[in-house]
Structure formats: C-alpha cells, structure tokens
Amino acid sequence: MTAFVVVHDGSCGGCSAIAARLDGLLAVPVIVRSCRDPRLTTEFPVLYGERPCRRPLAVLQEDGRTRVVGGVRLLLRGALLVAPGRRGRALRLGAWIVWTRLRHLITGTSAPVSR
C-alpha cells in the first residue's frame, strides 16, 4: 500500500483525536486530511460524489488503484494494518471509540467528547 489517507471531520474533536492516533498505530504511513479541505476532491478525485463529512473515510492507494472505504470496511482494513507490537494500543483506542460513541448515543450530546 502506498497511501492510507484518512478523511475526517476536522471540526469534530473526537474525530480529530482518533485520526491523529492512527499514524502511531498503523504499519503504513497515514495521511490525515479534513473533509472540509477545498482541495480534497481535486487531489483525490475518487472522493468526487462522496460526502466525506458524513462519515469517516479512507482513500487507499495500492497497486495503481485508488478506492474509498468507510464504515465497517474501514475498521476491518485498519485492523489489518496495525503494526506488530501496537495491538494493545489499538485495542485501547477501539475501546475508547466504542465507549465514546455509546456515551454519545445514551446522553444525546451533540458531539462525541474528545479525550
């Protein structure tokens, strides 16, 4: 894989915290980009027609192909790329994401709380 570009909502504190931690967890270089960047679809035409601020996405560039993944496929792809020796940190981050999301759903707060 030549690029793993994480596209997230830069105005969301929790989203930014998660995206920032991925670079230290994955075995491949991670590029973090805000979905609000006006040059995003110019640099990554595969995002044209997508609504990148609706949910976190990743642009994967490998073997000359570029594709977008999101949702469960993004989580599974990220899990496969966790660097050896960093699985504990990845599990803690995953648990924090689940806890934050559940707390957000239960309390009905407007945005996940960043850590």
Secondary structure, DSSP 8 states (H G I E B T S, - for coil): --EEEEEE-TT-HHHHHHHHHHTTTBSS-EEEEETT-TTHHHH-GGGTT--TTTS-EEEEEETTEEEEEEHHHHHHHHHHTB-TT-HHHHHHHHHHHHHHHHHHHHHT-SS----
